[in-house]
């Protein structure tokens, strides 16, 4: 994902609450990678930190915790 595409995604009016759950697992992983790389630059895209945190939460939600599996 190039920086222009990442910036467009971050500024999408639908927001991360709508976009992140709709992404396929591979697309979510690619987005997490792009956000991480962007945050490692001197001038990350505004909003990238919040998107990264929400994307990590979405990834964790999809993966589930070991405790959830034990109680199921």
Secondary structure as UniProt FT lines:
FT   HELIX           3..10
FT   TURN            13..14
FT   HELIX           16..22
FT   HELIX           25..39
FT   TURN            42..43
FT   TURN            46..47
FT   HELIX           48..63
FT   HELIX           66..71
//
